Amino acid sequence: MTVLLTGAHGTVGTAVTAASAYDHVLLDREPAPDELGDGSPHPHRDRETVVADVGADDAVGDLTDAMTERGVAAVVHLAGDPTVSATYESVERNNVRGTRNVLEAASRAGVGTVVFASSNHVVGMYETEHAPALYAPGQGEESPTVDHRSPVRPDSDYGASKAAGEAWCRLYAEREGIGCYALRIGSVRDPAFDHPFGDAERAVARGDCERGDDDYERAVARMRCTWLSRRDCAALVDACLDDGTDGAETDTSGRNPNTVAGGAFEVFYGVSDNPNGWFDLAHARERVGYEPTDSGNAMSEPPI
């Protein structure tokens, strides 16, 4: 199966291509840079890139051509502005319009499956309300467990734009029959910081804190809850692609019974097996067989 990967050269995109079982057509706004954000060589620097801007006014035609010319059967849609503090103007163009453009192109090209990079910030207000107590082991009865049925509570324009993307995924599952899987991704990092101490060590490298101070310990505590390792990220994406290939959950007519047009629509949380976390993994385990390999509690000290 040929899979188109939008936003391919970002942190999540390189995680997917590093460990996925699928071959990917890479699409991004620009060719791959020489280095990742952590200074390591970019793994896509010698690979062909389909250069396209998903938020452009004429993007639907360009994306449709890219999909049909390459026989694309599934899309992993990562492109967009990933910044939580992004302006409304940016997320409206790059996230909302960009996601709708990708879905419309997928429909025109006859693509059967779309895996959409949503975000934990779709429900980020739960964290805002309960942090930092939320990060502690044995959170207590008042701390929430957030699952796919929990009300949407975005914490930013960015979070709201990802909620809008989920709504468009639902529409295209209902109206066009595309199997859409929205992944509310936690904390994925470049290889040098791909561990539970990653954000804290990155802050040390920037000079924002020192090892062992309060800011460092809080960053570690949060990352133990929200970390999605690079190999677990690829495994979750592949689990959704595998499910789409298998036809998802269907009735005797081959249609998904939960949508009008028969397309699957699912929301999963993209985190590793983090015992301290508040995001539900049971639904992804039961529905698509996601079994994370890594755990936020697996390390007691940073890999220095």
C-alpha positions in Angstrom: 0.0 0.0 0.0 1.3 3.4 -1.0 1.0 6.0 1.9 1.3 9.7 1.4 2.9 11.4 4.4 2.2 15.2 4.6 4.4 17.3 6.8 6.9 14.5 6.3 10.1 16.3 7.4 8.9 17.3 10.9 9.6 15.6 14.1 6.6 13.3 13.9 7.1 12.6 10.2 10.7 11.4 10.7 9.5 9.2 13.6 7.0 7.6 11.4 9.4 6.9 8.5 12.1 5.6 10.9 10.0 2.7 12.3 7.0 2.2 10.1 6.4 -1.0 8.1 5.0 1.0 5.2 6.6 2.9 2.3 5.8 6.5 2.2 5.6 9.2 -0.4 7.0 12.3 1.3 5.2 15.6 1.0 6.2 18.9 2.6 6.3 22.6 1.9 10.0 22.4 1.2 12.7 19.7 0.5 14.2 18.2 3.6 16.7 20.3 5.5 20.2 19.0 6.2 19.6 18.6 10.0 16.9 17.8 12.5 16.0 20.2 15.3 18.5 18.4 17.6 21.4 18.9 15.1 21.5 15.3 13.9 21.4 14.6 10.2 18.0 14.7 8.7 17.0 11.2 7.6 15.0 12.5 4.5 17.8 14.8 3.2 18.5 12.4 0.2 14.9 11.4 -0.5 12.5 12.8 -3.0 9.9 15.2 -1.7 6.6 16.2 -3.3 6.7 20.0 -2.6 3.2 21.3 -1.8 1.5 23.7 0.7 -1.6 22.0 2.0 -3.1 25.4 3.1 -2.8 27.1 -0.2 -5.9 28.2 -2.1 -5.1 25.8 -5.0 -3.9 22.9 -2.8 -6.8 20.5 -3.5 -5.9 20.1 -7.1 -2.2 19.7 -6.4 -2.8 17.2 -3.6 -5.3 15.2 -5.7 -2.8 15.0 -8.5 -0.1 13.9 -6.1 -2.3 11.1 -4.8 -3.7 9.8 -8.1 -0.4 9.9 -10.0 1.3 7.8 -7.3 -1.6 5.4 -6.6 -1.9 6.5 -3.0 -4.2 4.3 -0.9 -3.8 6.0 2.5 -2.7 9.4 3.8 -1.0 10.2 7.1 -1.7 13.9 7.5 0.9 15.6 9.8 1.2 19.0 8.0 0.2 22.2 9.8 1.4 24.7 12.3 2.5 22.6 15.4 3.0 25.5 17.7 0.6 25.7 20.7 1.0 29.5 20.8 0.3 29.9 17.0 -1.9 32.7 16.0 -5.5 32.2 14.8 -4.6 33.3 11.3 -1.9 30.6 11.1 -3.9 27.7 12.4 -7.0 28.7 10.3 -4.9 28.6 7.2 -2.5 25.7 7.9 -4.5 23.5 10.2 -8.1 24.0 9.5 -8.0 24.8 5.8 -5.0 22.5 5.3 -6.8 19.5 6.9 -10.0 20.1 4.9 -7.9 20.4 1.7 -6.2 17.0 2.4 -9.5 15.3 3.1 -11.2 16.7 0.0 -8.2 15.6 -2.2 -8.3 12.2 -0.6 -12.0 11.9 -1.5 -11.4 13.0 -5.1 -8.5 10.6 -5.4 -10.4 7.6 -4.0 -8.2 7.3 -0.9 -9.7 4.9 1.6 -7.8 5.8 4.8 -6.7 9.0 6.5 -4.7 9.1 9.7 -4.8 12.6 11.1 -2.3 14.1 13.6 -4.6 15.7 16.1 -3.2 16.8 19.5 -3.6 16.3 23.2 -4.3 20.1 23.3 -7.8 19.3 21.9 -8.5 18.3 25.6 -5.7 20.4 27.1 -7.9 22.3 29.5 -8.1 19.2 31.6 -4.4 19.6 32.2 -4.6 23.3 32.7 -7.2 22.7 35.4 -5.5 19.9 37.3 -1.7 20.5 36.8 0.8 20.1 38.4 -0.9 17.6 40.8 -2.0 15.7 37.6 1.6 14.7 37.0 2.1 12.9 40.3 1.9 9.1 40.6 -1.4 8.0 42.2 -3.1 11.1 41.0 -6.1 10.7 43.3 -9.8 10.3 42.7 -10.4 13.9 41.6 -7.9 13.7 38.7 -9.5 12.8 35.4 -8.9 10.0 33.0 -9.5 11.4 29.6 -10.7 9.1 26.9 -12.3 9.3 23.4 -15.7 10.1 24.9 -14.6 13.0 27.1 -15.9 16.4 26.1 -13.5 18.4 23.9 -11.8 21.1 25.9 -9.1 22.9 23.8 -6.6 25.1 25.6 -5.6 27.3 22.7 -6.4 28.4 19.1 -4.0 25.5 18.1 -6.0 23.0 20.2 -9.3 24.3 18.7 -7.9 24.0 15.2 -7.1 20.3 15.8 -10.7 19.8 17.2 -11.9 21.3 14.0 -9.8 18.9 12.0 -11.3 16.0 13.9 -14.8 17.4 13.0 -13.8 17.4 9.3 -12.5 13.9 9.6 -15.9 12.9 11.0 -17.6 14.6 8.1 -15.6 12.8 5.5 -16.1 9.5 7.3 -19.9 10.1 7.4 -20.3 11.6 3.9 -17.5 10.1 1.8 -16.9 6.8 3.5 -13.2 7.5 4.2 -11.8 5.7 7.3 -10.5 8.5 9.5 -8.3 8.0 12.6 -7.6 11.1 14.7 -4.5 10.7 17.0 -4.3 13.1 19.9 -0.6 13.0 20.0 1.3 13.7 23.2 5.0 14.6 23.3 7.1 13.3 20.4 10.7 14.6 20.2 13.7 14.4 17.9 16.1 11.5 18.5 18.4 13.2 21.0 15.5 14.0 23.3 13.4 10.9 22.8 13.1 9.8 26.4 11.2 10.8 29.5 13.9 13.4 30.5 13.8 14.9 27.0 12.0 18.2 27.6 14.0 18.8 30.9 17.3 18.1 29.2 16.3 20.3 26.3 15.6 23.1 28.7 19.0 22.6 30.3 20.6 22.8 26.9 18.8 26.1 26.3 20.0 27.4 29.7 16.4 27.7 31.0 17.0 25.5 34.1 19.5 23.3 35.8 19.3 19.6 36.5 17.4 18.9 39.7 15.7 22.3 40.1 12.0 22.7 40.4 11.5 23.5 36.7 13.6 20.5 35.7 11.6 18.1 37.9 8.3 19.5 36.7 9.3 18.9 33.1 10.3 15.4 33.8 7.0 14.7 35.7 5.0 16.0 32.8 7.0 14.1 30.2 6.5 10.9 32.1 2.8 11.4 31.5 2.7 12.7 27.9 5.7 11.0 26.2 5.1 9.2 22.9 8.3 7.5 21.9 9.3 7.6 18.3 8.9 3.9 17.8 5.5 3.9 19.6 4.4 6.8 17.4 5.1 4.8 14.3 3.5 1.7 15.8 0.2 3.6 16.5 0.1 5.1 13.0 0.8 1.6 11.5 -2.0 0.1 13.6 -4.5 2.6 12.1 -3.2 1.9 8.6 -3.5 -1.9 9.2 -7.0 -1.4 10.4 -7.9 0.6 7.3 -6.4 -2.1 5.1 -8.5 -4.7 6.9 -11.6 -2.8 6.3 -12.0 -1.6 9.9 -15.0 -2.8 11.9 -17.8 -3.4 9.4 -21.2 -5.0 9.3 -22.2 -7.7 6.9 -22.5 -5.2 4.0 -18.9 -4.1 4.5 -19.9 -0.7 5.9 -18.9 0.8 9.3 -22.1 0.7 11.3 -21.2 3.9 13.2 -21.2 6.3 10.2 -23.7 7.1 7.4 -21.4 6.4 4.5 -19.6 3.5 6.2 -16.2 5.1 6.9 -14.5 4.4 10.2 -14.1 7.3 12.6 -11.9 6.8 15.7 -10.1 9.0 18.2 -7.0 7.6 19.9 -4.5 9.0 22.4 -0.9 9.0 21.1 1.1 8.3 24.2 3.4 5.5 25.3 2.6 3.2 28.2 2.9 5.9 30.9 1.6 4.7 34.3 1.4 8.3 35.5 -0.6 9.6 32.6 -4.2 10.6 32.4 -4.8 9.7 28.7 -6.7 6.4 28.0 -5.0 3.7 26.0 -7.6 1.0 26.4 -9.6 2.1 23.3 -6.6 2.0 21.0 -5.5 -1.3 22.4 -8.9 -2.8 22.0 -9.9 -1.2 18.7 -6.7 -1.4 16.6 -4.3 -3.5 18.7 -1.9 -0.7 19.7 0.7 -2.1 22.1 3.3 0.5 23.1 6.8 -0.7 23.8 8.1 2.2 25.9 7.1 3.7 29.3 7.5 7.1 30.8 8.6 5.4 34.0 11.3 3.2 32.5 14.2 5.5 33.3 15.3 6.8 36.7 17.9 9.2 35.3 18.7 10.9 32.0 20.9 9.1 29.5 23.8 11.5 29.9 
